[in-house]
Amino acid sequence: MAPLLKNPGIHGEKILRNIYYYHIRVLENAHLINFRFVRGNPERNHFGSTRFATKEDAKEFLVETLTWPIDDDNEDGPKCPVIFLGHSVKNDLQMLQQDLGIDPRFDSNVVAIIDTQKIANEQGIRGKGQQIGLPPLIQHFGVEFRDGHTASNDAAYIIISAVQMVLKNSLPTDPTRSLQDVVNGVASDSKGTVVAFGVPRWCTECKVASHLVQPGCRKKFIKIERGMRSKSYKRP
């Protein structure tokens, strides 16, 4: 990372392209869509490859990510230093602890927990309320908040905002390329990341890994359910 800080690229492009973007959908609740308090659609992920995994497998993946060994040949050796970054990060920590039983604050190799909301406040970047939300923060830098409240999209907007705030005085610019252009390119290329984890497809209606949800799945699923019920209660 140190060489990248000396030559971060236009708008920090080289840094953003050296980040792995993961989008994990937990099988047990993959059929749920945010709409009551915030609107989000996991089908519209723009950063990284979407993978479906059980809750237990997702937890194991996160634990391994937080405890990545410095030497890949010595898994029991020292772990890579980790910086946990979030926006209104206390909510992220609370959800990790409640849903997965993970609390990065007690991992010895987590060297810092950073909140982009606090950085924005310190730099005088304000929203409508006392604390700026993620949509106005990323829009402050001229980047569209596309399909937010989807995990990987939000994570990407958080790291993009952090890079822009922390390195604002040292990032090269180019009049022919906006930060939005850079973000679009990073999002597109991140889709090619190979992830040996979970399954790439899962139909939340048919409950099978052979395909994603299609227009006819809902009707087919209801038809199968009804057929099973009618068969169950059919008189001999």
N, C-alpha and C positions, 0 to 999 in steps of 0.2 A: 504493500500500500504506500510506503514512503516514496518510491519513485513516482507514483501517480500524483502525489501531492505537489511534486515539483513540475509535473507536466500533466495537469488534469484534463486537458482537452477543452474544446469549445463548450462553454456552459457546464463544464465538469463531465463531459460525455465519456471520457475514458474511465472515470470512476464509476459512473452509472452502468457502464458495460461490463465492469468487473464484479458485478453483484449477481448472485444467484437469486432468481425470483421463483418462489414455490407457491402453488395454490392447491391446498389440500381440502377436499370436501369429505366430511365425516359421514360414512354410510348411514349411521343410525339416524341422522337428521338432515340428510342431503335433500330430502323432499320439501324442507321448510324454506320459505322465502320471506325476507324482511319486508314488512309493509306497515306495521302498526306504529312504531315510533320513528323509524327511518326506513327509507325505501332502498332496496338493493337487490341485485339479481346475479347470483353466482354463475349463471350461464354466460354472462357478459364480462368475463375476466379478460384483461388485456396484457397482463404481465406473467410470463412463465407458463408452463404446461400444467393443466389441471389434472390432478390425480385423486382417485377415490380410495379411501382407506377406512378401516374400522377405527373406532375411538382409541382403542388400545394401541393399534399400530401407529396412529398419529401421535400419540403421547410418546411412544418409543422413538419416533423420528425426531421429535422436538428435543427430547433428552439427549439423544446422540448429537444433535446439532449444537446444543449448549455445552457439550463435553467433548468437543472435537480434539483429539490428541495432536500435539505439536508434531510428533513423529508417528506417521501412519503405521510403522512397523512395531510400535510400542504402545498399544492401546491403554496400558496401565500407567503410562508415564505422564508427565505434565500436560495439562490441557491448554488449548489456545485461549488467550485472553478474550473475553466477550464483553461487548458493549450492547446493552439492551436499550433499543431506541423505540419510542412510541409517541403518540400525540394524545395528551391527557393520559399519560402512561399508567396512572394508578388504576384506571379502568381495565387496561390490558392485563395488568398483574393480578387484579382481582378475578377476572374471568379465567385466566390460566390456572389459578389456584382452585377456584370453585369447580371448574369443569374437568380439569385434567390432573389436579393435584400437583402442579408444578409451580414452584416459587423461585424464580431466578435470583431473588435477593439473597438467598442462602447458599448459592453456588459459589465456591471459593474463587473460581476463575472469572466470575462476572465482576469486572473491574469498575463499571460505571453503569448507571441507569439514567438516561437522558430523555428529556421531554421537550419536543419541538414547540409545544404550547408555551413553555417557560422561556425558551430561546426567543420566540417571536415577541413575547411581552417585554423581554429585556432590550430588544432592538426597536421597540416602539411600533411594532406591526400590530394593529388593532383590528378587531372585528366589531360587530354591533354590540356585543356584550362585553363583560369584563375580560373574558378569555376568548381568543379567536378560535373558531372551528377550523377543521381541516379544509373544507371547500374554499372559504375565502383566503386561507393561507396559500394554497397552491395557486389559486387564481391571482394572488398578489404578484406572482412571478410570471404571469402571462401564460399559465398552463391550464387547459380545460380540465375541470373535475368530472371526468367521464365515468359513469357507472360506479359511483362511490358506494361505500358501505358493503363492498365486496372485498374480502380479506386481502388478496394480493394487490388489488388496485390501491387500496388504502395504504398498505405497507409501502408500495412504490412511491406514492405521493408524499408520504412522510419522509422517506430517505432523500427524495429529490428536494423537498423543502429544506431539509437539514443541510444538504450540500450547498444550496444557494445561500443560506443564511450564514453558515460558518465560514465559507470560503468566498464570500461576496466580493472581497477586495482583490482576490488573486485569480479569479476565473476569467480566462480569455473569452472574448466575444467576437462575433462575426456578423456584420450587417446583412449578410445573405442567408444566415441561418439563425432562426429563433430558438429559444429553449423548447418551444412546442415541437419544432422540427426534430430536435434531438430526442425528446421524449418519445415521439412517434416511432423513431427509428429503433430506440432501445426496446420499446414494447414489442415491436414486430420481430426483432431478432431474438428476444428472450423466449419466444414461443418454440424455438428450436432446441432448447435445453433438454437433454436426455435425463430422465428421472427413473431410476431403477427402484421404484417404490409404488405400492398400491396398484390400481388398475386405471387405464386411461379412459374407460367408458363405464357408465353405470346408469341404467334406466331406473329413475326413481319411481316409476309407475309399475313396470313389469318386474322390478327387483332382480335384474339380470345384468351381467357384465358384457353382453354381446353388442349392445348399442346404447346410444344416448336417447333421451326422451324424444319421441316423434309425435306428430299430430294425432296419429291413430292409436297411440299407446293407452291413453286414458279410456277411450271407448272399449278397447280390447280388454283392458284390465277389469273394467266394470262388468263386461260381458262374461268374462271367466269367473269372476266372483259370484255373479248371479247364477251362473250355471252350476257352480259348486254348491251354492245354497239350495237351489231347487232339487239337485240330486240328493243332497243330504236329507231333505225332508220329503222326498218322494216315497209314497206308500208302496210296499212290496206288492 
